[in-house]
Amino acid sequence: MTALHPPDSQLRGLIALLPSAARPYALLARFDRPIGWWLLYWPCAWALALGGGAISHWPLFGWMLLGAIAMRGAGCVYNDIVDRDLDARVARTASRPVASGAVSVRGALLWAALLSLVGLLVLLQLPRAAQIVALASLFLVAGYPFMKRITWWPQAWLGLVFSWGALVGWVAVGGSAGLALPLLYAGCIAWVIGYDTIYALQDIEDDMLIGVKSSARAMGSHVRGGVAVCYVAALACWGGALWMVRPDPLVFVALLPAALHLTGQLVTLDPANGADALAKFRSNRFAGLLVFAAMLVVGMAP
């Protein structure tokens, strides 16, 4: 295990303070890696803000954050059960609890069920229409772990999954009809493809050996340009969504900080350095905050 390929599961921070029996389950749900639930949460928060619900529906920010934590955890457990054989053959993921045998498949299934109950509690806080939209995502979630086996673009499928919260949030606050929501959702998908391609750079060599497909492998030496296309598409779609809510040139200025941040990721990215790829991937938590600021300002404008 080299410094360029840090292990996916690590006993650090609050995880190290848990009882030893609980630690593998916390790692299984990736509680040691909050970046995942931040990335799942941001599209939810963007939709709440841009849809005009920042004040009228403010409790949903907390509920959807809880839902993102729980359902990201449940999704990781499910993914690790499906991928346990592949994970055991990749240096970065070999220490994952199911792949390493620290947690049994039965124990993992029970843990996923418990996390899903938390997700159900959050679901019950949503309006009926938003509940239906949220449940419709389960098909996409169920299919994701298999995508890396059948397509070079599993990141696109992940984009559909991780962006779904934008649809739920928009419907929950009664966002207006029109192109704003489709553009917001499309921008989220492009963003996810971009940042998850960067994430996949860590595993290119192992993926080649075991036959796992990814957009990072598909882009090859053009990965920086490919991610740039994704980020430009994301910014263009988000700008269009903002314009649909408030047709004023100043809305594009609101996205400028996020654009500069994403540009900085690309300019400094070292595709051959797994640690750098992980750092750039994690920096999208801050990118999400910058986009949220733009959505909030425009969504609250009179």
C-alpha positions in Angstrom: 0.0 0.0 0.0 1.8 3.1 -1.2 1.4 6.7 -0.3 0.1 7.3 -3.8 -2.8 4.9 -3.2 -4.1 5.5 0.3 -6.4 2.7 1.7 -10.1 3.4 1.2 -11.0 2.6 4.9 -8.9 4.1 7.7 -9.3 4.2 11.5 -8.9 7.9 12.2 -10.7 10.7 14.0 -13.9 9.8 15.8 -13.9 6.4 14.2 -10.9 5.4 16.3 -12.8 6.3 19.5 -15.7 3.9 18.8 -15.8 0.5 20.4 -13.8 -2.0 18.4 -16.9 -4.0 17.5 -18.5 -0.9 16.0 -15.6 0.4 13.9 -16.0 -2.0 11.0 -19.6 -1.0 10.6 -18.7 2.7 10.7 -16.1 2.1 8.1 -18.5 0.1 6.0 -20.9 3.1 5.9 -17.9 5.4 5.1 -18.5 7.5 8.2 -14.8 8.1 8.1 -15.2 9.7 4.7 -17.9 12.4 4.9 -17.0 13.7 1.4 -19.5 11.1 0.0 -22.5 12.4 1.8 -21.6 16.0 1.1 -21.6 15.2 -2.6 -24.9 13.5 -2.3 -26.4 16.3 -0.2 -25.4 19.3 -2.3 -27.8 18.7 -5.2 -30.6 18.4 -2.6 -29.6 21.7 -1.0 -29.2 23.5 -4.4 -32.7 22.5 -5.4 -34.2 23.6 -2.1 -32.4 27.0 -2.4 -33.0 27.6 -6.1 -36.6 26.4 -5.8 -37.4 29.2 -3.4 -37.7 27.0 -0.3 -34.7 28.2 1.7 -36.9 30.0 4.3 -40.3 28.4 3.9 -39.0 24.9 4.0 -35.8 25.4 6.0 -36.2 22.2 8.1 -35.7 20.1 4.9 -32.1 21.2 4.8 -31.5 19.2 8.0 -33.7 16.3 7.1 -32.1 15.9 3.7 -28.6 16.1 5.2 -29.6 13.2 7.5 -31.0 11.3 4.6 -27.8 11.9 2.6 -25.7 10.5 5.4 -27.9 7.5 6.0 -28.6 6.6 2.4 -25.0 7.1 1.3 -24.1 4.7 4.0 -26.6 2.2 3.0 -25.5 2.5 -0.6 -21.9 1.9 0.3 -22.8 -1.2 2.2 -24.8 -2.5 -0.7 -22.0 -1.6 -3.1 -19.4 -3.4 -0.9 -21.5 -6.6 -0.7 -21.8 -6.7 -4.5 -18.2 -5.7 -5.1 -16.6 -7.8 -2.3 -14.6 -10.0 -4.7 -13.4 -7.1 -6.9 -12.5 -5.0 -3.8 -10.3 -7.8 -2.4 -8.2 -7.5 -5.6 -7.6 -3.8 -5.5 -5.0 -2.3 -3.2 -7.1 0.7 -2.2 -10.2 -1.2 -1.4 -8.8 -4.5 0.0 -9.2 -3.3 3.6 -13.0 -2.6 3.2 -14.8 -4.5 5.9 -16.7 -7.0 3.7 -13.8 -7.6 1.3 -11.5 -8.2 4.2 -13.9 -10.4 6.2 -14.2 -8.0 9.1 -18.0 -7.9 8.5 -20.0 -10.8 7.3 -22.4 -10.4 4.4 -25.3 -11.1 6.8 -24.1 -8.4 9.2 -23.7 -6.0 6.3 -27.3 -6.6 5.1 -28.6 -6.0 8.6 -26.6 -2.8 8.8 -27.9 -1.6 5.4 -31.5 -2.3 6.6 -30.9 -0.2 9.8 -29.5 2.7 7.8 -32.5 2.4 5.4 -34.8 2.8 8.3 -33.2 6.2 9.0 -33.8 7.0 5.3 -37.4 6.0 5.7 -37.8 8.4 8.6 -36.5 11.2 6.4 -38.8 10.1 3.5 -41.8 10.5 5.8 -40.9 14.2 6.3 -41.4 14.9 2.6 -44.5 15.8 0.7 -46.2 12.8 -1.0 -45.0 13.9 -4.5 -41.4 14.2 -3.3 -41.7 10.8 -1.6 -42.6 9.2 -5.0 -39.7 10.9 -6.7 -37.3 9.7 -4.0 -38.5 6.1 -4.2 -38.1 6.1 -8.0 -34.3 6.4 -7.5 -34.1 2.9 -6.0 -33.8 1.3 -9.5 -30.8 3.4 -10.3 -29.2 2.8 -6.9 -29.7 -1.0 -7.3 -28.0 -1.0 -10.7 -25.0 1.1 -10.0 -22.5 -1.5 -8.6 -22.9 -3.5 -11.8 -22.2 -0.7 -14.2 -18.4 -0.9 -14.0 -18.7 -4.4 -15.4 -20.8 -3.5 -18.4 -20.0 0.1 -19.5 -17.0 2.3 -19.8 -19.1 5.1 -18.2 -20.2 3.9 -14.8 -19.6 7.5 -13.7 -22.6 8.6 -15.8 -24.8 6.2 -14.0 -23.5 7.5 -10.7 -24.3 11.0 -11.9 -28.0 9.9 -12.3 -28.0 8.5 -8.8 -26.0 11.3 -6.9 -28.0 14.0 -8.7 -31.4 12.6 -7.9 -31.7 14.7 -4.7 -32.1 17.8 -6.9 -35.3 16.3 -8.3 -36.5 15.4 -4.8 -35.7 18.8 -3.3 -37.3 20.8 -6.1 -40.5 18.8 -5.9 -40.5 19.1 -2.1 -40.5 22.9 -2.2 -42.9 23.2 -5.1 -40.3 24.6 -7.5 -41.7 26.2 -10.6 -42.2 24.2 -13.8 -40.0 24.9 -16.8 -36.4 24.2 -17.8 -34.8 25.2 -14.5 -35.0 21.8 -12.9 -33.9 19.8 -16.0 -30.9 22.1 -16.4 -30.0 21.9 -12.7 -30.2 18.1 -12.9 -28.1 17.9 -16.1 -25.5 20.2 -14.5 -25.3 17.9 -11.5 -24.8 14.8 -13.6 -22.0 16.5 -15.6 -20.3 17.6 -12.3 -20.5 14.1 -10.9 -19.0 12.5 -14.0 -16.2 15.0 -13.8 -15.3 14.6 -10.1 -15.8 10.8 -10.1 -13.5 10.5 -13.1 -10.8 12.2 -11.0 -11.6 9.8 -8.2 -11.2 6.8 -10.6 -7.7 7.9 -11.5 -6.6 6.3 -8.2 -7.5 2.8 -9.5 -6.5 2.9 -13.2 -3.7 0.3 -12.9 -5.7 -2.1 -10.7 -8.8 -1.6 -12.9 -6.8 -2.6 -16.0 -5.6 -5.8 -14.3 -9.0 -7.0 -13.2 -11.0 -5.7 -16.2 -13.1 -3.0 -14.4 -14.2 -0.2 -16.7 -14.3 3.6 -15.8 -14.4 7.0 -17.5 -10.9 7.6 -16.4 -9.7 4.6 -18.4 -11.9 5.6 -21.3 -10.5 9.1 -21.4 -6.9 7.9 -21.1 -4.3 10.6 -21.7 -7.2 13.1 -22.4 -8.6 12.8 -18.9 -7.9 16.5 -18.0 -9.7 17.6 -21.2 -12.5 15.2 -20.6 -13.1 16.4 -17.0 -12.9 20.0 -18.3 -15.7 19.3 -20.8 -17.8 17.9 -17.9 -17.2 20.9 -15.7 -17.9 23.4 -18.5 -21.2 21.5 -19.2 -22.0 21.6 -15.5 -21.4 25.4 -15.2 -23.4 26.0 -18.4 -26.4 24.0 -17.2 -26.3 25.6 -13.8 -26.1 29.0 -15.3 -29.1 28.2 -17.5 -31.0 27.0 -14.4 -30.2 30.3 -12.6 -31.3 32.3 -15.7 -34.6 30.4 -15.9 -35.3 31.5 -12.3 -34.0 35.0 -12.6 -33.2 36.3 -16.2 -30.5 38.7 -15.1 -26.8 38.7 -16.3 -25.7 39.0 -12.7 -26.7 35.4 -12.0 -23.7 34.3 -14.0 -21.4 36.3 -11.7 -22.8 34.3 -8.8 -21.3 31.2 -10.3 -17.9 32.8 -10.9 -16.3 31.5 -7.5 -17.4 28.0 -8.3 -16.0 28.3 -11.9 -12.6 29.5 -10.6 -12.5 26.6 -8.1 -13.2 24.0 -10.7 -10.7 25.5 -13.0 -8.1 25.4 -10.2 -8.8 21.7 -9.8 -8.0 21.0 -13.5 -5.0 23.2 -13.7 -3.2 21.6 -10.8 -4.4 18.0 -11.3 -1.7 15.4 -11.6 -3.4 12.4 -13.2 -0.5 10.1 -12.3 -0.7 10.8 -8.6 -3.4 9.0 -6.7 -3.1 11.1 -3.6 -3.5 14.3 -5.6 -6.5 12.8 -7.4 -8.1 12.1 -4.1 -7.4 15.6 -2.8 -8.9 17.2 -5.9 -12.0 14.9 -5.6 -12.5 15.9 -2.0 -12.2 19.6 -2.8 -15.6 19.3 -4.5 -17.1 19.6 -1.1 -16.1 23.2 -1.2 -17.1 23.5 -4.9 -20.6 22.4 -3.8 -20.7 25.1 -1.1 -19.8 27.7 -3.7 -22.6 26.5 -6.0 -25.0 26.5 -3.1 -24.2 30.1 -2.4 -25.1 31.0 -6.0 -28.4 29.0 -5.8 -29.3 30.6 -2.5 -28.7 34.2 -3.6 -30.7 33.7 -6.8 -33.4 31.7 -5.2 -34.0 34.3 -2.5 -33.9 37.3 -4.8 -37.2 39.2 -5.0 
